[in-house]
Amino acid sequence: MKQDYDVLIVGGGLAGNCLALALQASHLKIAIVEANTPEELHTSLAGDRALALASGTVRLLDMLGVWQQAKSKATAIKKIHISDQGHFGKTRLSAEKEKVAALGYVITARDLEAVVSDCVKQSTVQLISPARVMGIASDEHSAHLSLKHNNEALSLSAKLVVGADGGQSSIRKLLDIQQNITEYQQTAIVTTIKTELTHQNTAFERFTASGPLALLPLKDEYAVVWTRSTEDAEQLVTDSEDEFLQELHRCFGYKLGQFSLSSARRSFPLSLIRVNTMYSGRAVIIGNAAHQLHPVAGQGFNLGLRDVVQLAECILNQEAKGDDIGAAEMLIDYAEQRQKDHNTVINFTDGIVKLFSNEWLSAAAARNVGLAVLDFVPSLKKQLAHYAMGLNAKTPKLGSRRQG
């Protein structure tokens, strides 16, 4: 039975475009369905957000052929300083001690999206935009999508549909895939600041009684990700610049000199969201459509990119064997392979949130002893550095296949 496409990817953001690039090594017919025009995607507020790229993620981006272009827009993290406000515990990680060029990199989503999008435009992947998915159904041989494209109805079929359409995923909703949601009762404030002293490629993670504060070096500025109670965050976003900076200094101190705001403040509520299943029929969901994490450990995009590359690996293996790329057996295998990584990262991130949001004396003492011990025990520090660099997760073999 002939399908219009082999793979239909719903979502033309980072996850969807990276998957399209990962499948370039195949002879598959691929299309991306995107609800927004390219101009709308490029100007979205989400494009301003800073992404922390672990070293393992950089390797994957290199496999996809985008890192060399993206690197010039990224800022290397050569040191990470972790501290707990008002307590003695500190841990310092260093690229030099780990014998690597960088512990990771920081780049805006917009800059990375621009590079990835340009690479997709140069490929044989078709873009169907602007188009909204109105319905999805699977039978024994195909998945069928009903679209509204330029105000006209359109029906397409494929062997496999991939939902890479973010936290408000239409594919997830149409498949009636349920989510487990843990509300943290916290809100993240994001902005950028200029500092009196240069950042010297150092990232800071500071845990405070009111929530974790991350400063990530980005070009000649710092990207700020500041977690507060929802009530505090609402106040801080509407405060004057002076009031906002005064509170930021109170939580961070003056080791970087005086701060000044260099972009608008935005906020978004924080929760842990995880789906009950990653697939249904001939459809699978990846990235933010499948999981959303607290930003405290900066692992959201890193985890999502591993979804992308692992799924591509499964699809390419099926194609190489001449097997059905939308078969239930393949989707089950993919989900099982991702489960361990999801569990590890989600439990680690959730554990940090709970540990460092707890002001009970015993918990505060335990985490500060832990930070101090980490700083003086090389083997433990190396473990933490490997986790920060994303080197604890298995890297799929996509790169060798693309080059071979």
TIGU-619155 format. One record per residue (C-alpha): residue number from 1; residue in three letters; y, x, z. Coordinates in steps of 0.5 Angstrom, whole numbers. Example, Ala and Ser with C-alpha at 12.3 -4.5 7.8 and 13.67 -1.06 7.14 Angstrom:
<recs>
<rec num="1" residuo="ALA" y="-9" x="25" z="16"/>
<rec num="2" residuo="SER" y="-2" x="27" z="14"/>
</recs>
This chain:
<recs>
<rec num="1" residuo="MET" y="0" x="0" z="0"/>
<rec num="2" residuo="LYS" y="7" x="3" z="-2"/>
<rec num="3" residuo="GLN" y="12" x="4" z="3"/>
<rec num="4" residuo="ASP" y="20" x="5" z="1"/>
<rec num="5" residuo="TYR" y="20" x="11" z="6"/>
<rec num="6" residuo="ASP" y="15" x="15" z="10"/>
<rec num="7" residuo="VAL" y="20" x="16" z="16"/>
<rec num="8" residuo="LEU" y="26" x="11" z="18"/>
<rec num="9" residuo="ILE" y="30" x="14" z="23"/>
<rec num="10" residuo="VAL" y="35" x="9" z="26"/>
<rec num="11" residuo="GLY" y="41" x="13" z="29"/>
<rec num="12" residuo="GLY" y="45" x="18" z="26"/>
<rec num="13" residuo="GLY" y="47" x="22" z="32"/>
<rec num="14" residuo="LEU" y="44" x="29" z="34"/>
<rec num="15" residuo="ALA" y="37" x="27" z="36"/>
<rec num="16" residuo="GLY" y="36" x="23" z="29"/>
<rec num="17" residuo="ASN" y="39" x="28" z="25"/>
<rec num="18" residuo="CYS" y="35" x="34" z="28"/>
<rec num="19" residuo="LEU" y="29" x="30" z="27"/>
<rec num="20" residuo="ALA" y="31" x="30" z="20"/>
<rec num="21" residuo="LEU" y="32" x="37" z="19"/>
<rec num="22" residuo="ALA" y="25" x="38" z="23"/>
<rec num="23" residuo="LEU" y="21" x="34" z="18"/>
<rec num="24" residuo="GLN" y="25" x="38" z="12"/>
<rec num="25" residuo="ALA" y="18" x="43" z="11"/>
<rec num="26" residuo="SER" y="14" x="36" z="9"/>
<rec num="27" residuo="HIS" y="14" x="32" z="3"/>
<rec num="28" residuo="LEU" y="16" x="26" z="7"/>
<rec num="29" residuo="LYS" y="21" x="21" z="4"/>
<rec num="30" residuo="ILE" y="26" x="20" z="10"/>
<rec num="31" residuo="ALA" y="32" x="16" z="11"/>
<rec num="32" residuo="ILE" y="37" x="15" z="17"/>
<rec num="33" residuo="VAL" y="40" x="8" z="18"/>
<rec num="34" residuo="GLU" y="46" x="9" z="22"/>
<rec num="35" residuo="ALA" y="51" x="3" z="25"/>
<rec num="36" residuo="ASN" y="57" x="7" z="24"/>
<rec num="37" residuo="THR" y="61" x="10" z="18"/>
<rec num="38" residuo="PRO" y="61" x="18" z="19"/>
<rec num="39" residuo="GLU" y="68" x="18" z="20"/>
<rec num="40" residuo="GLU" y="67" x="13" z="26"/>
<rec num="41" residuo="LEU" y="61" x="18" z="29"/>
<rec num="42" residuo="HIS" y="66" x="24" z="28"/>
<rec num="43" residuo="THR" y="72" x="20" z="32"/>
<rec num="44" residuo="SER" y="68" x="17" z="38"/>
<rec num="45" residuo="LEU" y="70" x="19" z="45"/>
<rec num="46" residuo="ALA" y="63" x="21" z="46"/>
<rec num="47" residuo="GLY" y="64" x="27" z="41"/>
<rec num="48" residuo="ASP" y="68" x="30" z="46"/>
<rec num="49" residuo="ARG" y="63" x="31" z="52"/>
<rec num="50" residuo="ALA" y="60" x="38" z="53"/>
<rec num="51" residuo="LEU" y="53" x="40" z="52"/>
<rec num="52" residuo="ALA" y="50" x="45" z="56"/>
<rec num="53" residuo="LEU" y="44" x="48" z="52"/>
<rec num="54" residuo="ALA" y="39" x="52" z="55"/>
<rec num="55" residuo="SER" y="36" x="58" z="52"/>
<rec num="56" residuo="GLY" y="30" x="54" z="50"/>
<rec num="57" residuo="THR" y="34" x="49" z="46"/>
<rec num="58" residuo="VAL" y="38" x="55" z="43"/>
<rec num="59" residuo="ARG" y="31" x="57" z="40"/>
<rec num="60" residuo="LEU" y="29" x="50" z="38"/>
<rec num="61" residuo="LEU" y="36" x="50" z="34"/>
<rec num="62" residuo="ASP" y="35" x="56" z="31"/>
<rec num="63" residuo="MET" y="28" x="54" z="28"/>
<rec num="64" residuo="LEU" y="32" x="48" z="25"/>
<rec num="65" residuo="GLY" y="36" x="53" z="22"/>
<rec num="66" residuo="VAL" y="43" x="50" z="25"/>
<rec num="67" residuo="TRP" y="44" x="55" z="31"/>
<rec num="68" residuo="GLN" y="47" x="61" z="27"/>
<rec num="69" residuo="GLN" y="53" x="56" z="24"/>
<rec num="70" residuo="ALA" y="53" x="53" z="31"/>
<rec num="71" residuo="LYS" y="54" x="59" z="35"/>
<rec num="72" residuo="SER" y="61" x="61" z="33"/>
<rec num="73" residuo="LYS" y="63" x="54" z="36"/>
<rec num="74" residuo="ALA" y="59" x="55" z="43"/>
<rec num="75" residuo="THR" y="61" x="59" z="49"/>
<rec num="76" residuo="ALA" y="56" x="64" z="52"/>
<rec num="77" residuo="ILE" y="54" x="63" z="60"/>
<rec num="78" residuo="LYS" y="52" x="70" z="63"/>
<rec num="79" residuo="LYS" y="53" x="68" z="70"/>
<rec num="80" residuo="ILE" y="51" x="62" z="74"/>
<rec num="81" residuo="HIS" y="54" x="61" z="81"/>
<rec num="82" residuo="ILE" y="51" x="55" z="85"/>
<rec num="83" residuo="SER" y="54" x="54" z="92"/>
<rec num="84" residuo="ASP" y="55" x="48" z="97"/>
<rec num="85" residuo="GLN" y="62" x="47" z="100"/>
<rec num="86" residuo="GLY" y="63" x="48" z="107"/>
<rec num="87" residuo="HIS" y="56" x="52" z="108"/>
<rec num="88" residuo="PHE" y="54" x="59" z="107"/>
<rec num="89" residuo="GLY" y="48" x="58" z="102"/>
<rec num="90" residuo="LYS" y="50" x="61" z="95"/>
<rec num="91" residuo="THR" y="45" x="63" z="89"/>
<rec num="92" residuo="ARG" y="48" x="67" z="83"/>
<rec num="93" residuo="LEU" y="44" x="68" z="77"/>
<rec num="94" residuo="SER" y="46" x="73" z="71"/>
<rec num="95" residuo="ALA" y="44" x="74" z="64"/>
<rec num="96" residuo="GLU" y="44" x="82" z="65"/>
<rec num="97" residuo="LYS" y="39" x="81" z="71"/>
<rec num="98" residuo="GLU" y="34" x="77" z="67"/>
<rec num="99" residuo="LYS" y="35" x="82" z="61"/>
<rec num="100" residuo="VAL" y="38" x="76" z="56"/>
<rec num="101" residuo="ALA" y="44" x="76" z="52"/>
<rec num="102" residuo="ALA" y="46" x="69" z="55"/>
<rec num="103" residuo="LEU" y="43" x="64" z="60"/>
<rec num="104" residuo="GLY" y="45" x="58" z="56"/>
<rec num="105" residuo="TYR" y="51" x="56" z="52"/>
<rec num="106" residuo="VAL" y="56" x="50" z="52"/>
<rec num="107" residuo="ILE" y="59" x="47" z="46"/>
<rec num="108" residuo="THR" y="62" x="40" z="45"/>
<rec num="109" residuo="ALA" y="57" x="35" z="42"/>
<rec num="110" residuo="ARG" y="62" x="34" z="36"/>
<rec num="111" residuo="ASP" y="62" x="41" z="34"/>
<rec num="112" residuo="LEU" y="54" x="41" z="34"/>
<rec num="113" residuo="GLU" y="54" x="34" z="31"/>
<rec num="114" residuo="ALA" y="58" x="37" z="25"/>
<rec num="115" residuo="VAL" y="54" x="43" z="24"/>
<rec num="116" residuo="VAL" y="47" x="39" z="24"/>
<rec num="117" residuo="SER" y="50" x="33" z="20"/>
<rec num="118" residuo="ASP" y="53" x="38" z="14"/>
<rec num="119" residuo="CYS" y="45" x="41" z="14"/>
<rec num="120" residuo="VAL" y="43" x="34" z="13"/>
<rec num="121" residuo="LYS" y="48" x="32" z="8"/>
<rec num="122" residuo="GLN" y="45" x="38" z="4"/>
<rec num="123" residuo="SER" y="38" x="36" z="5"/>
<rec num="124" residuo="THR" y="34" x="30" z="1"/>
<rec num="125" residuo="VAL" y="34" x="26" z="7"/>
<rec num="126" residuo="GLN" y="38" x="19" z="5"/>
<rec num="127" residuo="LEU" y="43" x="16" z="9"/>
<rec num="128" residuo="ILE" y="44" x="8" z="10"/>
<rec num="129" residuo="SER" y="50" x="7" z="13"/>
<rec num="130" residuo="PRO" y="54" x="3" z="16"/>
<rec num="131" residuo="ALA" y="47" x="-1" z="17"/>
<rec num="132" residuo="ARG" y="45" x="-5" z="23"/>
<rec num="133" residuo="VAL" y="38" x="-7" z="25"/>
<rec num="134" residuo="MET" y="37" x="-14" z="26"/>
<rec num="135" residuo="GLY" y="29" x="-14" z="26"/>
<rec num="136" residuo="ILE" y="23" x="-10" z="27"/>
<rec num="137" residuo="ALA" y="15" x="-12" z="26"/>
<rec num="138" residuo="SER" y="9" x="-7" z="25"/>
<rec num="139" residuo="ASP" y="3" x="-9" z="21"/>
<rec num="140" residuo="GLU" y="-4" x="-5" z="20"/>
<rec num="141" residuo="HIS" y="0" x="-1" z="14"/>
<rec num="142" residuo="SER" y="7" x="-1" z="15"/>
<rec num="143" residuo="ALA" y="13" x="-2" z="20"/>
<rec num="144" residuo="HIS" y="18" x="-7" z="17"/>
<rec num="145" residuo="LEU" y="26" x="-6" z="18"/>
<rec num="146" residuo="SER" y="31" x="-12" z="17"/>
<rec num="147" residuo="LEU" y="38" x="-9" z="16"/>
<rec num="148" residuo="LYS" y="45" x="-12" z="15"/>
<rec num="149" residuo="HIS" y="48" x="-7" z="10"/>
<rec num="150" residuo="ASN" y="55" x="-8" z="8"/>
<rec num="151" residuo="ASN" y="54" x="-15" z="10"/>
<rec num="152" residuo="GLU" y="48" x="-16" z="6"/>
<rec num="153" residuo="ALA" y="41" x="-17" z="8"/>
<rec num="154" residuo="LEU" y="36" x="-11" z="7"/>
<rec num="155" residuo="SER" y="29" x="-10" z="8"/>
<rec num="156" residuo="LEU" y="25" x="-4" z="8"/>
<rec num="157" residuo="SER" y="18" x="-1" z="10"/>
<rec num="158" residuo="ALA" y="16" x="5" z="13"/>
<rec num="159" residuo="LYS" y="10" x="9" z="15"/>
<rec num="160" residuo="LEU" y="13" x="10" z="22"/>
<rec num="161" residuo="VAL" y="20" x="8" z="25"/>
<rec num="162" residuo="VAL" y="24" x="13" z="30"/>
<rec num="163" residuo="GLY" y="29" x="10" z="35"/>
<rec num="164" residuo="ALA" y="34" x="15" z="36"/>
<rec num="165" residuo="ASP" y="39" x="11" z="37"/>
<rec num="166" residuo="GLY" y="42" x="13" z="44"/>
<rec num="167" residuo="GLY" y="42" x="9" z="51"/>
<rec num="168" residuo="GLN" y="44" x="2" z="48"/>
<rec num="169" residuo="SER" y="38" x="3" z="43"/>
<rec num="170" residuo="SER" y="37" x="-3" z="38"/>
<rec num="171" residuo="ILE" y="30" x="-1" z="37"/>
<rec num="172" residuo="ARG" y="28" x="-1" z="44"/>
<rec num="173" residuo="LYS" y="31" x="-8" z="45"/>
<rec num="174" residuo="LEU" y="28" x="-11" z="39"/>
<rec num="175" residuo="LEU" y="21" x="-8" z="41"/>
<rec num="176" residuo="ASP" y="22" x="-11" z="48"/>
<rec num="177" residuo="ILE" y="20" x="-4" z="51"/>
<rec num="178" residuo="GLN" y="22" x="-5" z="59"/>
<rec num="179" residuo="GLN" y="26" x="1" z="63"/>
<rec num="180" residuo="ASN" y="26" x="3" z="70"/>
<rec num="181" residuo="ILE" y="33" x="4" z="72"/>
<rec num="182" residuo="THR" y="35" x="7" z="79"/>
<rec num="183" residuo="GLU" y="42" x="6" z="80"/>
<rec num="184" residuo="TYR" y="45" x="12" z="84"/>
<rec num="185" residuo="GLN" y="52" x="9" z="86"/>
<rec num="186" residuo="GLN" y="55" x="15" z="83"/>
<rec num="187" residuo="THR" y="60" x="16" z="77"/>
<rec num="188" residuo="ALA" y="61" x="22" z="73"/>
<rec num="189" residuo="ILE" y="68" x="24" z="71"/>
<rec num="190" residuo="VAL" y="69" x="29" z="65"/>
<rec num="191" residuo="THR" y="75" x="33" z="63"/>
<rec num="192" residuo="THR" y="77" x="40" z="61"/>
<rec num="193" residuo="ILE" y="82" x="44" z="65"/>
<rec num="194" residuo="LYS" y="85" x="51" z="64"/>
<rec num="195" residuo="THR" y="85" x="56" z="69"/>
<rec num="196" residuo="GLU" y="89" x="61" z="72"/>
<rec num="197" residuo="LEU" y="84" x="67" z="71"/>
<rec num="198" residuo="THR" y="79" x="67" z="65"/>
<rec num="199" residuo="HIS" y="72" x="64" z="66"/>
<rec num="200" residuo="GLN" y="69" x="71" z="64"/>
<rec num="201" residuo="ASN" y="63" x="67" z="62"/>
<rec num="202" residuo="THR" y="61" x="64" z="69"/>
<rec num="203" residuo="ALA" y="59" x="57" z="70"/>
<rec num="204" residuo="PHE" y="59" x="54" z="77"/>
<rec num="205" residuo="GLU" y="55" x="49" z="80"/>
<rec num="206" residuo="ARG" y="58" x="47" z="87"/>
<rec num="207" residuo="PHE" y="55" x="41" z="91"/>
<rec num="208" residuo="THR" y="60" x="38" z="96"/>
<rec num="209" residuo="ALA" y="60" x="32" z="101"/>
<rec num="210" residuo="SER" y="62" x="27" z="96"/>
<rec num="211" residuo="GLY" y="58" x="30" z="90"/>
<rec num="212" residuo="PRO" y="56" x="35" z="85"/>
<rec num="213" residuo="LEU" y="62" x="39" z="81"/>
<rec num="214" residuo="ALA" y="60" x="43" z="75"/>
<rec num="215" residuo="LEU" y="65" x="47" z="71"/>
<rec num="216" residuo="LEU" y="62" x="50" z="65"/>
<rec num="217" residuo="PRO" y="66" x="55" z="61"/>
<rec num="218" residuo="LEU" y="68" x="52" z="54"/>
<rec num="219" residuo="LYS" y="72" x="57" z="49"/>
<rec num="220" residuo="ASP" y="78" x="59" z="53"/>
<rec num="221" residuo="GLU" y="77" x="53" z="58"/>
<rec num="222" residuo="TYR" y="73" x="49" z="63"/>
<rec num="223" residuo="ALA" y="69" x="43" z="62"/>
<rec num="224" residuo="VAL" y="69" x="39" z="68"/>
<rec num="225" residuo="VAL" y="63" x="34" z="70"/>
<rec num="226" residuo="TRP" y="65" x="32" z="77"/>
<rec num="227" residuo="THR" y="60" x="27" z="81"/>
<rec num="228" residuo="ARG" y="63" x="22" z="86"/>
<rec num="229" residuo="SER" y="62" x="15" z="89"/>
<rec num="230" residuo="THR" y="64" x="10" z="84"/>
<rec num="231" residuo="GLU" y="70" x="8" z="88"/>
<rec num="232" residuo="ASP" y="73" x="15" z="89"/>
<rec num="233" residuo="ALA" y="72" x="16" z="81"/>
<rec num="234" residuo="GLU" y="76" x="10" z="80"/>
<rec num="235" residuo="GLN" y="81" x="12" z="84"/>
<rec num="236" residuo="LEU" y="81" x="20" z="81"/>
<rec num="237" residuo="VAL" y="82" x="17" z="74"/>
<rec num="238" residuo="THR" y="88" x="13" z="75"/>
<rec num="239" residuo="ASP" y="91" x="18" z="80"/>
<rec num="240" residuo="SER" y="97" x="23" z="78"/>
<rec num="241" residuo="GLU" y="95" x="29" z="75"/>
<rec num="242" residuo="ASP" y="98" x="33" z="81"/>
<rec num="243" residuo="GLU" y="93" x="28" z="86"/>
<rec num="244" residuo="PHE" y="87" x="29" z="81"/>
<rec num="245" residuo="LEU" y="88" x="37" z="81"/>
<rec num="246" residuo="GLN" y="89" x="37" z="89"/>
<rec num="247" residuo="GLU" y="83" x="34" z="90"/>
<rec num="248" residuo="LEU" y="79" x="38" z="85"/>
<rec num="249" residuo="HIS" y="82" x="44" z="88"/>
<rec num="250" residuo="ARG" y="80" x="42" z="95"/>
<rec num="251" residuo="CYS" y="73" x="41" z="93"/>
<rec num="252" residuo="PHE" y="72" x="48" z="89"/>
<rec num="253" residuo="GLY" y="78" x="52" z="92"/>
<rec num="254" residuo="TYR" y="82" x="57" z="88"/>
<rec num="255" residuo="LYS" y="77" x="63" z="86"/>
<rec num="256" residuo="LEU" y="80" x="61" z="79"/>
<rec num="257" residuo="GLY" y="87" x="61" z="81"/>
<rec num="258" residuo="GLN" y="91" x="54" z="79"/>
<rec num="259" residuo="PHE" y="88" x="49" z="75"/>
<rec num="260" residuo="SER" y="92" x="45" z="70"/>
<rec num="261" residuo="LEU" y="89" x="39" z="66"/>
<rec num="262" residuo="SER" y="88" x="40" z="58"/>
<rec num="263" residuo="SER" y="85" x="33" z="56"/>
<rec num="264" residuo="ALA" y="84" x="26" z="59"/>
<rec num="265" residuo="ARG" y="80" x="24" z="64"/>
<rec num="266" residuo="ARG" y="74" x="19" z="63"/>
<rec num="267" residuo="SER" y="68" x="16" z="67"/>
<rec num="268" residuo="PHE" y="62" x="13" z="66"/>
<rec num="269" residuo="PRO" y="57" x="11" z="72"/>
<rec num="270" residuo="LEU" y="50" x="15" z="73"/>
<rec num="271" residuo="SER" y="43" x="12" z="73"/>
<rec num="272" residuo="LEU" y="36" x="15" z="72"/>
<rec num="273" residuo="ILE" y="33" x="11" z="66"/>
<rec num="274" residuo="ARG" y="26" x="11" z="64"/>
<rec num="275" residuo="VAL" y="22" x="7" z="59"/>
<rec num="276" residuo="ASN" y="15" x="4" z="61"/>
<rec num="277" residuo="THR" y="12" x="6" z="54"/>
<rec num="278" residuo="MET" y="15" x="11" z="48"/>
<rec num="279" residuo="TYR" y="12" x="7" z="43"/>
<rec num="280" residuo="SER" y="10" x="0" z="40"/>
<rec num="281" residuo="GLY" y="7" x="-2" z="34"/>
<rec num="282" residuo="ARG" y="9" x="3" z="28"/>
<rec num="283" residuo="ALA" y="15" x="5" z="32"/>
<rec num="284" residuo="VAL" y="17" x="11" z="37"/>
<rec num="285" residuo="ILE" y="23" x="12" z="41"/>
<rec num="286" residuo="ILE" y="26" x="19" z="43"/>
<rec num="287" residuo="GLY" y="32" x="22" z="47"/>
<rec num="288" residuo="ASN" y="37" x="18" z="50"/>
<rec num="289" residuo="ALA" y="33" x="12" z="48"/>
<rec num="290" residuo="ALA" y="27" x="14" z="52"/>
<rec num="291" residuo="HIS" y="31" x="17" z="58"/>
<rec num="292" residuo="GLN" y="38" x="18" z="61"/>
<rec num="293" residuo="LEU" y="39" x="23" z="67"/>
<rec num="294" residuo="HIS" y="44" x="25" z="72"/>
<rec num="295" residuo="PRO" y="48" x="30" z="69"/>
<rec num="296" residuo="VAL" y="47" x="35" z="75"/>
<rec num="297" residuo="ALA" y="42" x="40" z="72"/>
<rec num="298" residuo="GLY" y="45" x="39" z="65"/>
<rec num="299" residuo="GLN" y="38" x="37" z="62"/>
<rec num="300" residuo="GLY" y="39" x="31" z="58"/>
<rec num="301" residuo="PHE" y="40" x="34" z="51"/>
<rec num="302" residuo="ASN" y="35" x="39" z="52"/>
<rec num="303" residuo="LEU" y="30" x="34" z="54"/>
<rec num="304" residuo="GLY" y="31" x="30" z="48"/>
<rec num="305" residuo="LEU" y="31" x="36" z="43"/>
<rec num="306" residuo="ARG" y="24" x="37" z="46"/>
<rec num="307" residuo="ASP" y="22" x="30" z="44"/>
<rec num="308" residuo="VAL" y="25" x="31" z="37"/>
<rec num="309" residuo="VAL" y="21" x="38" z="36"/>
<rec num="310" residuo="GLN" y="15" x="35" z="39"/>
<rec num="311" residuo="LEU" y="15" x="29" z="35"/>
<rec num="312" residuo="ALA" y="16" x="33" z="28"/>
<rec num="313" residuo="GLU" y="10" x="37" z="30"/>
<rec num="314" residuo="CYS" y="6" x="31" z="31"/>
<rec num="315" residuo="ILE" y="8" x="28" z="24"/>
<rec num="316" residuo="LEU" y="7" x="35" z="20"/>
<rec num="317" residuo="ASN" y="0" x="36" z="23"/>
<rec num="318" residuo="GLN" y="-2" x="29" z="21"/>
<rec num="319" residuo="GLU" y="1" x="30" z="14"/>
<rec num="320" residuo="ALA" y="-2" x="37" z="13"/>
<rec num="321" residuo="LYS" y="-9" x="33" z="15"/>
<rec num="322" residuo="GLY" y="-8" x="28" z="10"/>
<rec num="323" residuo="ASP" y="-8" x="23" z="16"/>
<rec num="324" residuo="ASP" y="-3" x="17" z="17"/>
<rec num="325" residuo="ILE" y="3" x="19" z="20"/>
<rec num="326" residuo="GLY" y="4" x="12" z="24"/>
<rec num="327" residuo="ALA" y="-3" x="12" z="27"/>
<rec num="328" residuo="ALA" y="-3" x="9" z="34"/>
<rec num="329" residuo="GLU" y="-7" x="15" z="36"/>
<rec num="330" residuo="MET" y="-2" x="20" z="34"/>
<rec num="331" residuo="LEU" y="3" x="16" z="38"/>
<rec num="332" residuo="ILE" y="-1" x="16" z="44"/>
<rec num="333" residuo="ASP" y="-2" x="24" z="43"/>
<rec num="334" residuo="TYR" y="5" x="25" z="42"/>
<rec num="335" residuo="ALA" y="7" x="20" z="49"/>
<rec num="336" residuo="GLU" y="2" x="24" z="53"/>
<rec num="337" residuo="GLN" y="4" x="31" z="51"/>
<rec num="338" residuo="ARG" y="12" x="29" z="53"/>
<rec num="339" residuo="GLN" y="9" x="26" z="59"/>
<rec num="340" residuo="LYS" y="9" x="32" z="63"/>
<rec num="341" residuo="ASP" y="15" x="35" z="61"/>
<rec num="342" residuo="HIS" y="19" x="28" z="62"/>
<rec num="343" residuo="ASN" y="16" x="28" z="69"/>
<rec num="344" residuo="THR" y="18" x="35" z="71"/>
<rec num="345" residuo="VAL" y="25" x="35" z="69"/>
<rec num="346" residuo="ILE" y="26" x="28" z="71"/>
<rec num="347" residuo="ASN" y="23" x="29" z="78"/>
<rec num="348" residuo="PHE" y="27" x="36" z="79"/>
<rec num="349" residuo="THR" y="34" x="33" z="77"/>
<rec num="350" residuo="ASP" y="33" x="27" z="81"/>
<rec num="351" residuo="GLY" y="30" x="31" z="87"/>
<rec num="352" residuo="ILE" y="37" x="35" z="86"/>
<rec num="353" residuo="VAL" y="41" x="29" z="87"/>
<rec num="354" residuo="LYS" y="38" x="26" z="93"/>
<rec num="355" residuo="LEU" y="37" x="33" z="96"/>
<rec num="356" residuo="PHE" y="45" x="35" z="95"/>
<rec num="357" residuo="SER" y="47" x="28" z="97"/>
<rec num="358" residuo="ASN" y="44" x="28" z="103"/>
<rec num="359" residuo="GLU" y="49" x="30" z="109"/>
<rec num="360" residuo="TRP" y="43" x="29" z="115"/>
<rec num="361" residuo="LEU" y="44" x="36" z="119"/>
<rec num="362" residuo="SER" y="36" x="38" z="117"/>
<rec num="363" residuo="ALA" y="37" x="37" z="110"/>
<rec num="364" residuo="ALA" y="44" x="41" z="109"/>
<rec num="365" residuo="ALA" y="41" x="46" z="113"/>
<rec num="366" residuo="ALA" y="34" x="46" z="109"/>
<rec num="367" residuo="ARG" y="38" x="47" z="102"/>
<rec num="368" residuo="ASN" y="43" x="52" z="105"/>
<rec num="369" residuo="VAL" y="37" x="56" z="107"/>
<rec num="370" residuo="GLY" y="34" x="55" z="101"/>
<rec num="371" residuo="LEU" y="40" x="57" z="97"/>
<rec num="372" residuo="ALA" y="41" x="64" z="101"/>
<rec num="373" residuo="VAL" y="33" x="65" z="100"/>
<rec num="374" residuo="LEU" y="33" x="64" z="93"/>
<rec num="375" residuo="ASP" y="39" x="69" z="92"/>
<rec num="376" residuo="PHE" y="35" x="75" z="96"/>
<rec num="377" residuo="VAL" y="28" x="73" z="93"/>
<rec num="378" residuo="PRO" y="28" x="76" z="86"/>
<rec num="379" residuo="SER" y="21" x="72" z="84"/>
<rec num="380" residuo="LEU" y="24" x="66" z="86"/>
<rec num="381" residuo="LYS" y="31" x="67" z="83"/>
<rec num="382" residuo="LYS" y="27" x="69" z="76"/>
<rec num="383" residuo="GLN" y="23" x="62" z="77"/>
<rec num="384" residuo="LEU" y="30" x="58" z="78"/>
<rec num="385" residuo="ALA" y="33" x="62" z="72"/>
<rec num="386" residuo="HIS" y="27" x="61" z="67"/>
<rec num="387" residuo="TYR" y="28" x="53" z="69"/>
<rec num="388" residuo="ALA" y="36" x="54" z="68"/>
<rec num="389" residuo="MET" y="34" x="57" z="61"/>
<rec num="390" residuo="GLY" y="29" x="52" z="59"/>
<rec num="391" residuo="LEU" y="24" x="57" z="58"/>
<rec num="392" residuo="ASN" y="19" x="53" z="63"/>
<rec num="393" residuo="ALA" y="17" x="48" z="58"/>
<rec num="394" residuo="LYS" y="12" x="49" z="52"/>
<rec num="395" residuo="THR" y="16" x="51" z="45"/>
<rec num="396" residuo="PRO" y="13" x="47" z="39"/>
<rec num="397" residuo="LYS" y="10" x="51" z="34"/>
<rec num="398" residuo="LEU" y="15" x="48" z="28"/>
<rec num="399" residuo="GLY" y="19" x="55" z="27"/>
<rec num="400" residuo="SER" y="13" x="59" z="25"/>
<rec num="401" residuo="ARG" y="11" x="53" z="20"/>
<rec num="402" residuo="ARG" y="18" x="52" z="17"/>
<rec num="403" residuo="GLN" y="18" x="60" z="16"/>
<rec num="404" residuo="GLY" y="11" x="60" z="13"/>
</recs>
